[in-house]
Amino acid sequence: MITFTPLSGAARSSQTRPLAYLLQVDDVRILLDCGSPDWAPEPHHIIIPEGSEEPAYHWETYCNALRDVAPTVDLVLLSHGDLAHTGLYPYAYSKWNLKAPTYTTLPVQAMGRIAVSEEVEGLREEEDVGDENERKLTLDLDSIGLTDGSTPPPLPKKDRKKGKYVATLTEVQDAFDSINTLRYSQPTHLQGKCQGLTIIPFNAGHSLGGTIWKIRSPSSGTILYAVNVNHMKERHLDGTVLMRQAGGGVFEPLARPDLLITDADRTTVLTSRRKDRDAALIDTITSTLSSRSSLLMPCDASTRVLELLVLLDQHWNYSRLRYPICLLSRSGREMLTFVRSMMEWLGGTVSKEDVGEEGIGNRQANKRKRNDDDADEEALGAFALRFKHLEFFPNPQVLLQTYSSKDPKLILAVPASLSHGPSRNLFADFAAVPDNVILLTGRSEDGTLGHDLFEKWDDSQRADDKWDKGRIGSNVMMDGTLKLRMNHKVPLQGAELEAYQEKERVAKEKDAAQQAALARNQRMLEADEDDSDSDTDSDSDAEEDEVRQALEGDLTDLDGDSKEDGRRRRKADRGAGDVDWGIDGDEGLTKQFLSYDIYLKGNVSKSTSFFKSVGGQTTRFRMFPYVERKKRVDEYGETIDVGMWLRKGKVLEEEAESDEAKSYRLQSLAEEDARKAIQEPPSKFVSSEVKVQLACRLLFVDMEGLNDGRAVKTIVPQINPRKMIIVHASSAATDALIESCANIRSMTKDIFSPPVGEDVQIGQQTNSFSISISDELLASLKMSRFEDNEVGYVTGRIVAHANATVPILEPILNAPAVDKVVPNAAVKPKILGARPAAKLPQSTMIGELKLTALKARLAAVGVQAELIGEGVLICGAGAKGNTGSESLEDSVAVRKTATGKVEIEGNVSDVYYTVRQEIYNLHALVAA
């Protein structure tokens, strides 16, 4: 049985982002995507409940639901590398115990890491995200004392953190490092609790590495998860494999799933032609720069910005423009480095050849000299991805230091929603300059400044020029005043700085007092341990004292005079961290307390007895001073000095390192020390309200790279799922897709559109059992291969052995028939036909016949075939156009009915048997 629960981004919802869904297949719980909302909505979109001072954010329901289900999730699948699909995964991984195995493609892992890192860094530089409250909650959980690795109990709702769930950079790196990466069309058979499930990623388009997930279950069938799909080929990506580019139709492995989970966000949208959109974008950019004005294009940090960069680079090379293209992003260089290393995932014009006037031929002919940096960039990827007109800036301050605000330039700034970061800071100054243009390429999330600007532009257009009517609108002159809340981090000054320093001094003194108390307690424990070990060490101590007395004037390295001081010194030396691991403890002790000069003068006499005298000190010969220390043992044997072995291993590792590795390690340590040395000055977060006088122009050009309504209404019926769930759509878009599918006779009527938090159950509860087939029965089976499985018909008897945990299926033994003695009077005469008819076993053919595939197989074996109508294939002489009687005898017609049955009509001939055999070969035959 399948249970589907939308956590966020459901159908008929006003908030269609982020995307996160819980899919339960039998006992396996799968999390489909784990997106994050925009954490900085506009103040007028925030609702403050009555009687409460804290605002009620729209994402609290989603975050609480994800927090509750995260520890129970068994599998996580991520489809795209933007914030709407992967943004909350690092926080849930580190804070909410979302430790289930996670799968995605390599580009989604890299692009998601960059997008979340950019978001996290930008938010933490502008406002306090509530780490102190989260740290207190973590300490409360630690105080519970869970040492067995079990899952902590859920916190009461009143004690949970509220606000913004923003991870740290370290948590982002750790979370994405734990993800397992797959290639397209790579089947992965899961193990553990997910055993029996097979997941296969397919190209979805829209973003680099975007994925359609195919989940195959032995009990629930095939499930297809396809959201944010684009069938159109772009400049840096190929279209989705869902639609075959050459012959049309749906990609066969993705056709006819048992359940299709898809979005309908753009069902009511009619997108304009790509040629018109590109022309409007390029013309606006060229005319604005030519008039000595600038443009601001808000963009994302990793996915859709690539399409914009390739388009702009082509236009700059073709038109020989000299205006700078400025990318305001902390991770811009890192993003392009990743992309250049993943050329096999790219498509469009990038993966085929270089673009612009500097094509392959010219580049080979000219062979220009480049410096080392350019050579390295060319070695990393295609020539088209070098973007020689692109310049990177980490923040607006560096941009203004390089270019004046009056210089014409094209600025791409993150994020696309204008909610925080460089794009918002630039907008405050940029929008007040006349003739500047703000160019939007996406609608952004509801409640953000980017979405408000989009609605302002869309409302000012004529009814026929709306963005969803297939037309390119015109730019709008903005006027009026806009209030913006700006967040900044400023250094502390004056009394605030002094108060902070005083607080830090008090904290350091308190920490030092605690450390001193701990050290004092440690010394007391060591003293107690020395006293407890005095009995076992009394003999060795007595011998050391005798040596000390015998060499009264010759102790050159003795620091203390008392026996207690010497004992403590020896104890400290045994546990010291800087003692050489290669020297025995006794030798080190002897070297510390004794001199190497041995004097054999003075009172030299022989002892009177071999044994030690009872009355007092015995007289003995002077000899080399050596103290034999007894080995300390416990219940497991001799006590091992763990620190000695750790130091030994460290030294061995350093000796085994090569010179390059050693220099790299030393350089890394030096860089880390330098980073620690440069401490950020104490600062605070401030918020101010700014009034912006709007005077610039505003234009929206759809560059989201998603299917429109025509494509969705065409592709979904061709997939022809048995059941369908609609997600990520408004009420109007959901109703439009359901109405479109209802008009198609062959389309399923089981279409669900659950709201957030509502469960949808599909199928019946099935019980599956595991049995083991005996070797004798397995040898007699005839198996046929179907997709990734082998299918066969078996009849046997289940036997449970005492020493086996899994029952065994054994062949049925035919017992000899026993003749019963029946009196003659009871014998009934046998009548022909009186015995009931026994039903003969029938073979089963698994699969779906494609007449086009049958035509190709027949052509390979020399039989000509032609499609003469819908669902009819003529094979043999009739396909050649001959109408003679002899040719008709060698013709065979193959019909495929609407119910799926295959009918072969024709005379008995070689062509008939050949056609029938090829049909058998296209199916998995399960013999009875």
Stockholm file with secondary structure:
# STOCKHOLM 1.0

chainA/1-928         MITFTPLSGAARSSQTRPLAYLLQVDDVRILLDCGSPDWAPEPHHIIIPEGSEEPAYHWETYCNALRDVAPTVDLVLLSHGDLAHTGLYPYAYSKWNLKAPTYTTLPVQAMGRIAVSEEVEGLREEEDVGDENERKLTLDLDSIGLTDGSTPPPLPKKDRKKGKYVATLTEVQDAFDSINTLRYSQPTHLQGKCQGLTIIPFNAGHSLGGTIWKIRSPSSGTILYAVNVNHMKERHLDGTVLMRQAGGGVFEPLARPDLLITDADRTTVLTSRRKDRDAALIDTITSTLSSRSSLLMPCDASTRVLELLVLLDQHWNYSRLRYPICLLSRSGREMLTFVRSMMEWLGGTVSKEDVGEEGIGNRQANKRKRNDDDADEEALGAFALRFKHLEFFPNPQVLLQTYSSKDPKLILAVPASLSHGPSRNLFADFAAVPDNVILLTGRSEDGTLGHDLFEKWDDSQRADDKWDKGRIGSNVMMDGTLKLRMNHKVPLQGAELEAYQEKERVAKEKDAAQQAALARNQRMLEADEDDSDSDTDSDSDAEEDEVRQALEGDLTDLDGDSKEDGRRRRKADRGAGDVDWGIDGDEGLTKQFLSYDIYLKGNVSKSTSFFKSVGGQTTRFRMFPYVERKKRVDEYGETIDVGMWLRKGKVLEEEAESDEAKSYRLQSLAEEDARKAIQEPPSKFVSSEVKVQLACRLLFVDMEGLNDGRAVKTIVPQINPRKMIIVHASSAATDALIESCANIRSMTKDIFSPPVGEDVQIGQQTNSFSISISDELLASLKMSRFEDNEVGYVTGRIVAHANATVPILEPILNAPAVDKVVPNAAVKPKILGARPAAKLPQSTMIGELKLTALKARLAAVGVQAELIGEGVLICGAGAKGNTGSESLEDSVAVRKTATGKVEIEGNVSDVYYTVRQEIYNLHALVAA
#=GR chainA/1-928 SS CEEEEEEESCBTCSCCCSCEEEEEETTEEEEECCCCCCSCCCGGGCBCCTTCSSCBCTTHHHHHHHHHHGGGCCEEECCCSSHHHHTTHHHHHHHSCCCSCEEEEHHHHHHHHHHHHHHHHHHHTTSCCCHHHHHHHHHHHHTTCCCSCCCCCCCCGGGSCCSCCCCCHHHHHHHHHTCEEECTTCCEECCGGGTTCEEEEEECCSSTTCEEEEEEETTTEEEEEECSCCCSCCSSCCCCTTBCTTTCSBCGGGSSCSEEEEECTTTTCBCCCHHHHHHHHHHHHHHHHHTTCCEEEECCSSSTHHHHHHHHHHHHHHHTCCCCEEEECTTHHHHHHHHHTTGGGCCTTTTTCCCSSSCHHHHHHHCCCCCHHHHHHHHHSCGGGSCTTEEEESSHHHHHHHSCTTSCCEEEESCTTCSSHHHHHHHHHHTTSTTCEEEECSCCCTTSHHHHHHHHHHHTSCGGGSTTBTCCCCCEECCSEEEEEEEEEEECCHHHHHHHHHHHHHHHHHHHHHHHHHHHHHHHHHHHHHHHTTTTTHHHHHHHHHHHHHTGGGCCSCCCCSHHHHHHHHHHHHHCTTSCTTSCHHHHHHHHHCCSCCCCCSSCCCCSCSSCCSSSCCCCCCCCCCCCCCCCEETTEECCCHHHHHHHHHHHHHHHSCHHHHHHHHHHHHHHHHHHHSCCCCEEEEEEEEEEECCSEEEECCCSCCCCHHHHHHHHHHHCCSSEEEESBCHHHHHHHHHHHHTCTTSCSCEECCCTTCCEEESCCCCCCCCEECHHHHHTCCCEEETTEEECCCCCEEECCTTCSSCEEECCCCCCCCCCCCCGGGCCCCCTTCSCCCCCCCCEEESCCCHHHHHHHHHHTTCCEEEEETTEEEEEGGGGTCCSHHHHHTEEEEEECTTSCEEEEECSSHHHHHHHHHHHHTSEEECC
#=GC SS_cons         CEEEEEEESCBTCSCCCSCEEEEEETTEEEEECCCCCCSCCCGGGCBCCTTCSSCBCTTHHHHHHHHHHGGGCCEEECCCSSHHHHTTHHHHHHHSCCCSCEEEEHHHHHHHHHHHHHHHHHHHTTSCCCHHHHHHHHHHHHTTCCCSCCCCCCCCGGGSCCSCCCCCHHHHHHHHHTCEEECTTCCEECCGGGTTCEEEEEECCSSTTCEEEEEEETTTEEEEEECSCCCSCCSSCCCCTTBCTTTCSBCGGGSSCSEEEEECTTTTCBCCCHHHHHHHHHHHHHHHHHTTCCEEEECCSSSTHHHHHHHHHHHHHHHTCCCCEEEECTTHHHHHHHHHTTGGGCCTTTTTCCCSSSCHHHHHHHCCCCCHHHHHHHHHSCGGGSCTTEEEESSHHHHHHHSCTTSCCEEEESCTTCSSHHHHHHHHHHTTSTTCEEEECSCCCTTSHHHHHHHHHHHTSCGGGSTTBTCCCCCEECCSEEEEEEEEEEECCHHHHHHHHHHHHHHHHHHHHHHHHHHHHHHHHHHHHHHHTTTTTHHHHHHHHHHHHHTGGGCCSCCCCSHHHHHHHHHHHHHCTTSCTTSCHHHHHHHHHCCSCCCCCSSCCCCSCSSCCSSSCCCCCCCCCCCCCCCCEETTEECCCHHHHHHHHHHHHHHHSCHHHHHHHHHHHHHHHHHHHSCCCCEEEEEEEEEEECCSEEEECCCSCCCCHHHHHHHHHHHCCSSEEEESBCHHHHHHHHHHHHTCTTSCSCEECCCTTCCEEESCCCCCCCCEECHHHHHTCCCEEETTEEECCCCCEEECCTTCSSCEEECCCCCCCCCCCCCGGGCCCCCTTCSCCCCCCCCEEESCCCHHHHHHHHHHTTCCEEEEETTEEEEEGGGGTCCSHHHHHTEEEEEECTTSCEEEEECSSHHHHHHHHHHHHTSEEECC
//
